[in-house]
């Protein structure tokens, strides 16, 4: 009988002026970690990594709206980790300063992404995969950790809600298709980490989400 796998390390907490959910995912054996959506407060993120004894190897983004990247440049500088984004959100990344001006948020320069994320790509710590779930933005990504029954959905799916589609590149029929075809086919018992606000359960959204039901 194989020994049970040690549980993935996961901590989610709100950061930055728009309270984006930043998530740390760590491999309990190698102590390598990915940081998802460092939207501010780099000192807090670094402190939480240190508390778990983790070394961040990649910084991954669900999409390139300003509130999901504000600490990315500082995190890269402090850790040497690589920055990852889907190519179809490059136009948003190239206009981060403009986004900050529009929302009255101070801009901290962020270097270009090191690597483009692709659909079904395995993540750096070897414990999850990237899913391309466009609609909120053309390059929106979700991250699926099957063993942990954990879905990081960014601003694609919320507790009884979905991401807005009235910003740059958003499209309602596309987000609806992404949710139905990519997310609702995953494990109903999965915990969904949303881009803002509380976690939810995938099966509950499949049945009770007023915008997109399975």
C-alpha positions, 0 to 999 in steps of 0.5 A: 500500500502506497503511503498517503501523499502529504497535503498541499500547503495552501493559504489564501489572503486578500492583498492590495487596495482592491483586496484581491485574493493572493494564494500561496501553493506549496509542495510539502516535500520539495518546499517549492511554491507558486504564488498566484495573483500577488495584488499588493502587500509584498512584505505580507506575502513574503512573511507568509512564505517564510512562515511555511518555509517555502521558496517561491519558484514562479509567480502566476497570474489568473489575468492581467487586471491591475489588482492581480499584479501590483506586487509582482515586480517586487516579488520577482525582485525579492525572490528571482521567481519567474512571472507567468501570464497567458499571451492573450492578456499581453495587451493588458500587461502592456497597459498596466500603468494606464489601468492604475491611472484609471483606478487611481492606484499608484503604479509600481513598474513590473517587468514583462512576463518571463513565460506565457502560460498555455492551456493544460500546462503543468505548473512549476511545483508539479502539483497542478495544471493551468486551464485557459478560461477566457471571458473575463479577459481573453487570457484568463486562466484558472489553476486546477489541483486535482489531488487537493480538489482545489480550483483557483478561478481568479475572476472567472467564477465567484460565490454565486457570481461570475466575472464582469465582462464589461472591461477590456476584452471581456465577453459574456458568451465566452465566460459562460462557455469557459465555466460550463465546459472547463470548470463545471466538468471538474470535481463537484467537491472541489473548493473554489478560490475566487479572485475576491471574497470567500471560497465556494464549493464547485457543486454549489455553483453548478446548482445555485449560481444564478448566472451559469448553472451546469 
